[in-house]
């Protein structure tokens, strides 16, 4: 059975998970925001060719290694890590599992921010 919570508490769990990321990486977090949505958009699902309920998180933007190119012009729009609350909750049956899955998904998307592919990330999981 899915473990459900309200958005406010879920956001608090995301903040706690973010605090567990080693501080040495935070200096590279430039112009990025963390967003919580219920589900991915139709465009996300179509672009990634995935089931709406299977996508737990998504990185939207240009990976960090690409940003420091020749011109190093900052984007006016921030990059985003999006966590899909209803999908994450649906695979968790307790608060402990929810906390673990939020952190796992957040770290996975931070990996994409740093330019790691799905294949690269599987090596670390």
C-alpha positions in Angstrom: 0.0 0.0 0.0 1.3 3.5 -0.9 2.5 5.7 1.9 0.9 9.1 1.3 1.6 12.5 2.9 0.7 16.1 2.3 2.9 18.4 0.1 4.2 20.4 3.0 5.6 17.4 4.8 6.9 15.9 1.5 8.8 19.2 0.9 10.3 19.0 4.3 11.5 15.5 3.5 13.0 16.8 0.3 14.9 19.5 2.2 16.2 17.0 4.7 17.4 14.7 1.8 19.1 17.7 0.1 21.0 18.3 3.4 22.5 14.9 3.1 24.3 15.7 -0.1 28.0 16.3 0.6 28.7 20.0 1.1 31.6 20.0 -1.4 29.1 19.6 -4.2 27.0 22.6 -3.3 29.5 25.1 -4.7 28.6 23.7 -8.1 24.9 24.2 -7.7 24.3 27.4 -9.7 20.9 28.6 -10.9 19.1 25.4 -10.0 15.9 24.8 -8.2 14.2 21.7 -6.7 10.5 21.3 -7.6 7.9 18.9 -6.4 5.1 18.0 -8.7 2.4 15.3 -8.4 3.1 13.7 -11.8 5.2 14.2 -14.9 3.7 16.3 -17.7 2.4 14.8 -20.9 5.4 16.3 -22.6 7.8 14.6 -20.2 6.2 11.2 -20.7 6.1 11.6 -24.5 9.7 12.9 -24.7 11.1 10.2 -22.4 8.8 7.4 -23.7 7.9 6.3 -20.2 4.8 5.5 -18.3 3.4 8.4 -16.3 3.5 6.5 -13.1 7.0 5.1 -13.4 9.0 8.4 -13.6 10.1 9.4 -10.1 12.3 12.4 -10.9 13.7 14.4 -13.7 16.5 16.9 -14.4 15.5 19.7 -16.7 18.3 21.8 -18.0 21.9 21.7 -19.2 24.3 19.5 -17.2 26.9 21.3 -15.2 29.9 20.2 -17.4 28.3 21.8 -20.4 27.7 25.1 -18.6 31.4 26.0 -18.3 32.0 26.3 -22.0 34.0 28.9 -23.9 31.5 31.7 -23.3 30.1 30.6 -19.9 26.9 32.6 -20.4 24.5 31.9 -17.6 21.0 30.8 -18.6 18.2 33.3 -17.5 16.1 30.3 -16.6 17.2 28.1 -13.7 17.8 24.4 -14.2 15.4 22.2 -12.2 15.4 18.9 -10.5 11.8 17.7 -10.4 10.5 15.1 -7.9 7.2 13.4 -8.6 5.5 13.1 -5.3 2.6 10.7 -6.2 4.9 8.3 -8.1 7.5 8.2 -5.3 4.8 7.7 -2.7 3.2 4.9 -4.7 6.3 2.7 -4.3 6.7 3.3 -0.6 4.8 1.6 2.2 6.3 3.5 5.1 7.7 6.8 6.0 11.1 5.3 6.3 10.9 4.0 2.7 9.6 7.3 1.5 12.6 9.2 3.1 15.0 6.7 1.5 13.3 6.9 -2.0 13.2 10.7 -1.9 17.0 10.8 -1.2 17.7 8.1 -3.8 15.8 10.0 -6.5 17.2 13.3 -5.5 20.8 11.9 -5.7 20.0 10.3 -9.0 18.8 13.6 -10.5 21.8 15.5 -9.0 23.9 12.9 -10.9 22.2 14.0 -14.1 22.9 17.6 -13.2 26.6 16.7 -13.0 26.4 15.1 -16.5 26.1 11.4 -15.6 24.0 9.1 -17.9 21.6 6.5 -16.8 24.3 3.9 -17.4 26.8 5.8 -15.3 24.3 6.1 -12.4 23.5 2.4 -12.4 27.1 1.7 -11.5 26.7 3.8 -8.4 23.3 2.4 -7.2 
